[in-house]
C-alpha cells in the first residue's frame, strides 16, 4: 500500500461550499443595488443571510448549526461560524481539527510537547464567545492512539501496535467517560487512513491491506452497528481517497487499460454490490 492518500474533501464541507456559492458566497461586500420588494413571510424564512468568511481559507467541516474553516499556510487558524447570526469563534491552540456532520469539533495541537496526546472536544451547537472544551487524554485510552477524524458524534482514532498491524478505533462523544472500541484492522489485516472519508451518518471508510496476499481493500464501517463491507482492489487497480454519504460510498481510483493508466471515480450504493 505504498500509495499517497491525501485528505479527502468532506461531503459536508462540499455542501456548505455549495450553499455559500448559491448565496453569493458572502466573501466580498455585496454590490449596491436597488432594494427588492419585500418578500412574503414564508419566502423570507427560506432566504439565506450572508456570513463573513476568512480570506485565504477553506471549509473543512460542518454541522447543523455552523461550519468549520481553516486558513491556508504553515500556521492555520481554525474558526467555527454559526449560520444563525454569522458570528464566529477561533478555536485556539490547534494544528488540526475536524467536524463531521454534528456540531462537535475536535482539535489537536501536534506541535505541543505531548505531541497531540490530548484532544479538545467542543460542543458548538449554540453561539458563544468562549466555548469550553472537554479534554480527552488519549494516553488514558491505551498506548499508541492518535487522532484521525470525527464522524458525527464519534471520534476516530488510529493505533500503532509494535510488531503488529495498525488498528482503527472509535470513541463515542456523549459526555460520558470515553472508551475506545475497535472497528477495523487486527489479525491479518492492516488498516489506516481513518481521516480519509466519513459521514455524519456515523460511518467511516478505511484503507486496508491483507497481510497474507497484500491485497488492498476499502473497508466501509458502520460505526453504530459495527458492521463492515469490504471492497477489494485487484491487480492493476489503485484506490485513492474516498468519501461516504448516507446512501453511497465512493473513491478515486486508477486502473490500467492496456499500457495507459485511466483515472476515475468508483461508486457503490450502500445497499448494493454493483459498481459504477
C-alpha positions, 0 to 999 in steps of 0.5 A: 500500500505504498500509495499517497492518500491525501485528505479527502474533501468532506461531503459536508464541507462540499455542501456548505461550499455549495450553499455559500456559492448559491448565496453569493458566497458572502466573501466580498461586500455585496454590490449596491443595488436597488432594494427588492420588494419585500418578500412574503413571510414564508419566502423570507424564512427560506432566504439565506443571510450572508456570513463573513468568511476568512480570506485565504481559507477553506471549509473543512467541516460542518454541522447543523448549526455552523461550519468549520474553516481553516486558513491556508499556510504553515500556521492555520487558524481554525474558526467555527461560524454559526449560520444563525447570526454569522458570528464566529469563534477561533478555536485556539491552540490547534494544528488540526481539527475536524467536524463531521456532520454534528456540531462537535469539533475536535482539535489537536495541537501536534506541535505541543510537547505531548505531541497531540496526546490530548484532544479538545472536544467542543460542543458548538451547537449554540453561539458563544464567545468562549466555548469550553472544551472537554479534554480527552487524554488519549494516553488514558485510552491505551498506548499508541492512539492518535487522532484521525477524524470525527464522524458525527458524534464519534471520534476516530482514532488510529493505533500503532501496535509494535510488531503488529498491524495498525488498528482503527478505533472509535470513541463515542462523544456523549459526555460520558467517560470515553472508551475506545472500541475497535472497528477495523484492522487486527489479525491479518489485516492492516488498516489506516487512513481513518481521516480519509472519508466519513459521514455524519451518518456515523460511518467511516471508510478505511484503507486496508491491506491483507497481510497474507496476499497484500491485497488492498481493500476499502473497508466501509464501517458502520460505526453504530452497528459495527458492521463492515463491507469490504471492497477489494482492489485487484491487480492493476487497480489503485484506490485513492481517497474516498468519501461516504454519504448516507446512501453511497460510498465512493473513491478515486481510483486508477486502473490500467487499460492496456499500457495507459493508466485511466483515472476515475471515480468508483461508486457503490450504493450502500445497499448494493454490490454493483459498481459504477 
